[in-house]
Amino acid sequence: MNLKQNDIDRFWSKVEVKGSDDCWTIPTLKGNRNGYKPFVLYDKGRQYRLAHRVSAAIAGMDIEGKLVCHHCDNPACVNPKHLFVGTNLDNMMDKVSKGRQSCGPEHQRKTREGMRRWRASK
C-alpha cells in the first residue's frame, strides 16, 4: 500500500484514540454492511481502502496478499494492537477459538480436525 505522509496524518486525525488497550474507531466514516470502514487515499485519484488495513500498513505490518484480522472482533477498530495479519485459515481458527463458529455435529467434527491441523502448523 502506497502511503504518503499526508494520508497518514489525515488518517490519524480522524481516529478517535482512547486507551492503548481500547478499540479505536473513526466515527465520521460510515461502515459497510459488515461494519468495516473505508478510508480514501488520494494517490492517482481516489482509492478506497479499509481503515483497519490502512492502520496495519502504517504500523509496518506486511499486509500484501494477506488478511488483517481483529483480536477484538470489532470490524471498525483500527488500533494496531488489536490487529494481526494472517491467512483465511488463521482468521477462521481465531473465530473457532473464540466460539463464534456455527454449531452442529458435522461442523464441529470438521472444526476439531481443522484446529488440530492449524495447531500442528504453528
Residue, then its C-alpha position, 0 to 999 in steps of 0.5 A: m500500500n502506497l502511503k504518503q505522509n499526508d494520508i497518514d496524518r489525515f488518517w490519524s486525525k480522524v481516529e478517535v484514540k482512547g486507551s492503548d488497550d481500547c478499540w479505536t474507531i473513526p466515527t465520521l466514516k460510515g461502515n459497510r454492511n459488515g461494519y468495516k470502514p473505508f478510508v480514501l487515499y488520494d494517490k492517482g485519484r481516489q482509492y478506497r481502502l479499509a481503515h483497519r488495513v490502512s492502520a496495519a500498513i502504517a504500523g509496518m505490518d506486511i499486509e500484501g496478499k494477506l488478511v488483517c484480522h481483529h483480536c477484538d472482533n470489532p470490524a471498525c477498530v483500527n488500533p494496531k494492537h488489536l490487529f494481526v495479519g494472517t491467512n483465511l485459515d488463521n482468521m477462521m481458527d481465531k473465530v473457532s477459538k473464540g466460539r463464534q463458529s456455527c454449531g452442529p455435529e458435522h461442523q464441529r467434527k470438521t472444526r476439531e480436525g481443522m484446529r488440530r491441523w492449524r495447531a500442528s502448523k504453528 
